[in-house]
Amino acid sequence: MGQTGRVEKGHGSSKNSLTETVIFRYTQLLSPKLTLRNYNAQVSEALVNVNKR
């Protein structure tokens, strides 16, 4: 959000926020611990685990 309270567009911030929300929900519901530390690797690991189910 900018200083005026409007959501900034074109910076990918909403996409990043959505990804972080999905990873958080995944870790809370399906896997208490992701094994990889790198953020991009965690996203890949989560997607692989979801596709296995």
C-alpha positions as a printed NumPy array, in Angstrom:
array([[  0.   ,   0.   ,   0.   ],
       [  1.181,   3.457,  -0.763],
       [  1.017,   6.453,   1.523],
       [ -2.473,   7.313,   0.307],
       [ -3.791,   3.859,   1.182],
       [ -4.135,   2.722,  -2.418],
       [ -2.797,  -0.646,  -3.464],
       [  0.258,  -0.296,  -5.666],
       [ -0.112,  -1.945,  -9.048],
       [  2.495,  -3.337, -11.368],
       [  5.085,  -4.198,  -8.754],
       [  4.031,  -7.79 ,  -8.158],
       [  3.463,  -7.115,  -4.473],
       [ -0.005,  -8.667,  -4.478],
       [  1.323, -11.767,  -6.252],
       [  4.115, -12.102,  -3.691],
       [  1.65 , -11.608,  -0.86 ],
       [ -0.654, -14.272,  -2.296],
       [  2.259, -16.695,  -2.619],
       [  3.302, -16.066,   0.98 ],
       [ -0.279, -16.644,   2.136],
       [ -0.496, -19.925,   0.226],
       [  2.819, -21.149,   1.655],
       [  1.693, -20.207,   5.175],
       [ -1.617, -22.04 ,   4.788],
       [  0.123, -25.056,   3.296],
       [  2.587, -25.286,   6.172],
       [ -0.163, -24.887,   8.755],
       [ -2.555, -27.417,   7.227],
       [ -0.575, -30.019,   5.319],
       [  3.044, -29.975,   6.354],
       [  4.214, -28.676,   9.712],
       [  7.732, -28.223,   8.399],
       [  9.16 , -27.534,   4.968],
       [ 12.622, -29.031,   4.714],
       [ 14.228, -26.458,   2.43 ],
       [ 15.307, -22.992,   3.598],
       [ 15.341, -21.128,   0.292],
       [ 11.976, -19.441,  -0.381],
       [ 11.815, -20.484,  -4.044],
       [ 12.734, -24.039,  -3.083],
       [  9.947, -24.041,  -0.478],
       [  7.446, -22.996,  -3.138],
       [  8.614, -25.835,  -5.379],
       [  8.532, -28.315,  -2.507],
       [  5.001, -27.281,  -1.571],
       [  3.797, -27.646,  -5.161],
       [  5.357, -31.099,  -5.452],
       [  3.741, -32.204,  -2.202],
       [  0.333, -30.884,  -3.26 ],
       [  0.58 , -32.674,  -6.612],
       [  1.391, -35.96 ,  -4.835],
       [ -1.955, -35.969,  -3.013]])
